[in-house]
Amino acid sequence: MTVVADFTATRGDFALVFAATFEPGSVVAVIGPNGAGKSTLLRTLAGLHGIDSGQVTIDGRVVDDGTTFVDAQDREVGVVFQDYALFPHLSVLENVAFGPRSRGAGRDAAREKARIAISSLGIADLSDRKPAEISGGQAQRVALARALVTEPSMLLLDEPLAALDIETRESVRTELDVALANFTGCTVLVTHDPLDALLLADRVIVVEEGRIVQDAPPAELARRPLTPYVAALMGVTLLRGTAGDGLLTIDGGGVLHLADHAIHGRALAVVRPEAVTLHRHEPEGSARNVWQGHVASLQPSQDRVRVLVEGDPSMIATVTPAAVAELGLTRGTPVWLSLKAVDVDVYSTPAH
């Protein structure tokens, strides 16, 4: 079932302008900073918030056009809320059976559908337990079963892994990936975690200040982020400037040598932190880009340390904890940076 959303929706002084098509079998992640419009999008698609102009259709059926409005319970949409929103007084089986019951199924038929749904997610042994008697990972599976049991055309997931601890999140993410692969409708996954977007989605929509700023496959998003927010999310440095004759003159200061001499005019450059080398003294070697800066911050990241160096240009580098000690890196430490021209990924952009 194809879902087409092309609308403007307002909440107070905030306006979300959104246009996208969600294809059957697709998993689309929606990411963006707080206040970007992600919750407004979910509420609008779910039928919990009306639009001001435009149209939302599900399999060609208009569910909202500013005049026609189909209530949430009458849309073919399943929702998994961030807090799972399970009924505390009902068992796992009855929680999952609630969906079919609310859509007119008899008690026995609803329970049978629920048994099949929870069995498919490996939680049949929890049937008689109440939500207070199960773990967060189990509750997430119950909420997913409740959303899928009605066989919706669209599945909306609101930060489905955010409430889980790191170890549980990894296992549940794997199970969620399997469940979504078997779901024939379209899935919209709202998340703050770029790893969720990269591992679960085949397309990522980035929303900032109520507008779509990038809509691309995960690999494209990581390779060519179009805004500083996306670059930070992907853990890379994004630079804007003007290219010509193998040089990029960077907005705000600094020049980088490029391996690509064919690009002229306005351009974006992406530098991965592992390509940047830090030194306490001016380095010798083949790197054509060498400049000075000072350490602005250090942040542990798995088995590395992310170092933000302010300079012309500012840059993110990753080093080992041993290198931090050896170089004596602390906030304010003066350093030299080196970067090979071939490690600057640059591409043309329209002039603004």
C-alpha positions in Angstrom: 0.0 0.0 0.0 1.6 3.3 -1.1 1.3 6.3 1.2 1.6 9.8 -0.2 2.1 12.7 2.2 2.2 16.2 0.7 1.0 18.7 3.2 1.5 21.6 5.6 0.6 21.1 9.2 0.8 23.7 12.0 1.1 23.3 15.8 1.0 26.7 17.5 3.7 28.9 15.8 5.4 25.9 14.2 4.7 24.7 10.6 5.8 21.5 9.0 6.0 21.4 5.2 6.4 17.8 4.1 6.3 16.0 0.8 7.2 12.3 0.4 6.0 9.0 -0.9 6.3 5.8 1.1 6.4 2.6 -1.0 5.2 -0.9 0.1 7.9 -2.8 1.8 10.1 0.2 2.4 11.6 1.3 5.7 12.1 5.1 5.9 13.9 6.6 8.8 13.0 10.2 9.7 15.7 12.0 11.7 16.3 15.6 12.8 17.1 17.8 15.8 14.5 18.4 18.6 11.7 20.6 17.4 12.3 19.8 13.7 8.8 18.4 13.2 9.2 14.6 13.6 6.5 14.2 16.2 4.2 16.4 14.1 4.8 14.2 11.1 4.0 11.0 13.1 0.8 12.5 14.6 -0.3 13.7 11.2 0.2 10.3 9.5 -1.4 8.5 12.4 -4.5 10.7 12.3 -3.9 12.4 15.6 -3.3 15.8 14.1 -5.0 17.4 11.0 -3.3 19.2 8.2 -3.8 22.8 7.1 -3.3 22.2 3.4 -2.3 19.5 1.0 -3.3 15.8 1.1 -2.4 12.5 2.8 -3.5 9.3 0.9 -3.2 5.6 1.8 -3.4 3.3 -1.2 -5.2 6.1 -3.1 -7.7 6.7 -0.4 -7.7 10.3 0.9 -7.4 10.3 4.7 -6.8 14.0 5.2 -7.1 16.9 2.8 -8.1 19.7 5.1 -11.8 18.9 4.5 -12.0 15.1 4.6 -10.5 13.6 7.8 -10.3 9.9 8.6 -9.9 9.3 12.4 -6.9 7.4 13.7 -8.9 4.2 14.5 -10.2 4.1 10.9 -6.9 4.4 9.2 -4.8 1.3 8.2 -1.9 2.5 10.4 -0.1 0.8 13.3 1.8 2.8 15.8 4.6 1.8 18.3 5.0 4.7 20.8 8.3 5.5 22.5 6.9 4.4 25.9 5.1 1.5 24.2 1.7 2.6 25.8 0.7 -0.9 26.9 -2.4 -1.3 29.0 -1.1 -2.1 32.5 -4.2 -4.0 33.6 -4.2 -6.3 30.5 -2.1 -9.4 29.9 0.3 -9.5 27.0 -2.2 -11.6 25.0 -5.0 -9.1 25.7 -2.8 -6.1 24.9 -2.1 -7.5 21.4 -5.7 -8.7 20.9 -6.9 -5.2 21.6 -6.2 -4.1 18.1 -8.3 -6.7 16.3 -11.1 -6.2 19.0 -11.1 -2.5 18.4 -11.7 -3.1 14.7 -14.6 -5.4 15.2 -13.1 -8.9 15.6 -14.8 -11.2 18.1 -13.0 -12.2 21.3 -11.8 -15.6 20.1 -10.8 -14.4 16.7 -8.8 -11.5 18.2 -7.0 -13.8 20.6 -6.1 -16.2 17.9 -4.6 -13.3 15.8 -2.8 -12.2 18.9 -1.3 -15.6 19.6 0.0 -15.8 16.0 1.5 -12.3 16.3 3.3 -12.9 19.6 4.5 -16.3 18.5 6.1 -14.7 15.4 8.1 -12.4 17.6 9.1 -15.2 20.0 7.2 -14.0 23.1 4.4 -16.6 23.3 5.7 -17.6 26.7 4.7 -14.1 28.0 1.0 -14.4 27.1 -0.3 -14.3 30.6 2.0 -11.7 32.1 1.2 -8.1 32.7 3.4 -5.3 31.4 4.8 -4.7 34.9 6.1 -8.3 34.8 8.2 -8.1 31.6 11.4 -6.3 30.6 11.8 -3.3 28.4 12.9 -5.4 25.4 9.9 -7.7 25.9 7.6 -4.7 26.1 9.0 -3.4 22.8 8.2 -6.7 21.2 4.6 -6.7 22.6 4.0 -3.2 21.3 5.3 -4.2 17.9 3.1 -7.3 17.9 0.1 -5.1 18.8 0.9 -2.7 15.9 1.4 -5.5 13.4 -1.6 -7.7 14.3 -4.1 -5.5 12.5 -2.1 -5.9 9.3 -1.7 -2.1 8.7 -0.7 -0.5 5.5 1.7 1.8 7.4 3.7 1.1 10.5 4.9 4.2 12.5 7.7 3.7 15.0 8.4 6.5 17.4 11.9 6.0 18.9 11.2 2.3 19.4 14.7 1.5 20.9 15.3 4.7 22.9 14.1 3.3 26.2 16.3 0.2 26.1 19.8 -0.3 27.6 22.7 -0.7 25.2 22.9 -4.5 25.3 19.1 -5.0 24.9 19.0 -2.4 22.1 21.4 -4.4 20.0 19.4 -7.7 20.2 16.0 -6.0 19.8 17.4 -4.0 16.8 18.3 -7.3 15.1 14.8 -8.7 15.8 13.2 -5.5 14.6 15.1 -5.7 11.4 13.8 -9.2 10.7 10.2 -8.2 11.6 10.3 -5.2 9.2 11.8 -7.3 6.4 8.7 -9.5 6.6 6.3 -6.5 6.8 4.7 -5.8 3.4 3.5 -2.3 4.2 5.6 0.8 4.5 7.4 1.7 7.8 8.3 5.1 9.0 10.9 5.1 11.8 11.5 8.2 13.8 14.8 8.1 15.6 17.6 10.2 17.1 20.1 7.4 16.7 21.9 7.4 13.4 22.8 3.8 13.9 19.1 2.9 13.8 18.7 4.8 10.6 21.8 3.3 8.9 21.1 -0.3 10.0 17.3 -0.5 9.7 16.3 1.9 6.9 16.7 1.8 3.2 16.0 5.5 2.9 16.5 8.4 5.3 14.6 11.7 5.4 16.2 14.5 7.4 13.9 17.2 8.7 15.2 20.5 10.1 13.0 23.5 11.2 9.9 22.0 9.6 11.5 21.3 6.2 13.0 18.3 4.4 16.7 19.1 3.9 17.9 15.7 2.6 16.1 12.5 1.4 18.6 9.8 0.4 19.7 6.2 1.0 21.8 5.8 4.2 25.1 5.4 2.3 24.5 8.6 0.4 23.6 10.4 3.6 26.9 9.3 5.2 28.9 10.1 2.1 27.4 13.4 1.2 25.7 15.1 4.1 24.1 18.4 3.0 23.8 20.2 6.4 26.0 20.6 9.4 23.5 18.7 11.5 23.6 15.7 9.2 27.4 15.8 9.1 27.6 15.9 12.9 25.1 13.0 13.0 27.3 11.0 10.7 30.4 11.9 12.6 32.2 13.7 9.8 33.3 17.3 9.1 31.3 19.2 6.4 32.8 22.2 4.8 31.3 24.7 2.3 33.3 26.8 0.0 34.4 27.6 -3.6 36.4 25.2 -5.6 38.8 25.9 -8.4 42.2 24.7 -9.8 42.4 21.9 -7.2 41.7 24.2 -4.2 38.7 24.7 -1.9 38.5 28.1 -0.4 36.4 27.5 2.7 33.6 29.8 3.9 34.8 31.2 7.2 38.5 30.7 6.5 41.0 28.2 5.3 42.0 26.5 2.0 42.3 22.8 1.3 44.1 21.1 -1.6 41.9 18.7 -3.5 42.7 15.6 -5.6 39.8 16.5 -7.9 40.8 19.4 -10.1 37.6 19.2 -12.3 35.2 20.8 -9.8 34.7 24.6 -10.0 32.3 26.9 -8.2 30.3 26.3 -5.1 31.1 23.0 -3.5 30.8 20.8 -0.4 33.6 18.8 1.1 33.3 15.9 3.5 36.3 14.8 5.7 36.1 11.7 7.8 37.7 12.0 11.2 40.0 9.0 10.7 41.6 10.7 7.8 42.9 13.6 9.9 46.2 13.2 11.7 47.2 15.3 14.8 50.7 16.4 15.7 52.3 18.6 18.4 54.9 19.9 15.9 54.8 20.8 12.2 54.7 17.4 10.4 56.8 16.2 7.5 55.3 13.9 4.9 53.2 13.6 1.8 50.0 15.3 3.1 49.4 18.5 1.1 47.1 20.0 3.7 48.9 21.0 6.9 47.6 23.7 9.3 47.5 24.8 12.9 44.7 24.8 15.4 43.9 24.1 19.1 41.9 21.4 20.8 38.3 22.5 21.6 37.0 19.3 23.0 37.6 15.6 23.5 34.9 13.0 23.6 35.3 9.2 24.1 33.7 7.2 21.3 34.0 3.4 21.6 37.7 2.6 21.4 38.7 6.0 20.1 38.5 9.7 21.2 36.9 12.3 19.0 38.9 15.5 19.0 37.4 18.7 17.8 40.1 21.0 16.7 39.3 24.7 16.0 41.3 26.3 13.2 41.0 27.4 9.6 39.3 25.1 9.0 38.0 23.5 12.2 38.0 19.7 12.0 37.1 16.5 13.8 39.8 13.9 14.2 39.7 10.5 15.9 42.7 9.2 17.9 43.4 6.4 20.3 43.4 7.0 24.1 47.1 6.2 23.9 47.7 9.0 21.4 45.8 11.4 23.6 48.3 10.7 26.4 51.3 10.7 24.1 50.4 14.0 22.5 49.3 15.5 25.8 46.0 16.5 24.4 43.7 18.6 26.6 41.3 21.4 25.9 43.3 24.4 24.5 46.3 22.3 23.4 47.9 23.8 20.2 48.3 21.1 17.5 49.1 20.7 13.8 46.7 18.9 11.5 47.5 17.0 8.4 45.2 15.7 5.7 45.9 14.1 2.3 44.1 15.8 -0.6 42.8 12.4 -1.7 40.9 12.1 1.6 38.8 15.2 0.9 35.6 14.1 -0.7 34.3 17.1 -2.7 31.2 17.7 -4.9 29.5 20.6 -6.6 26.5 22.3 -5.2 24.1 24.9 -6.6 25.1 28.4 -5.8 23.1 30.2 -3.0 
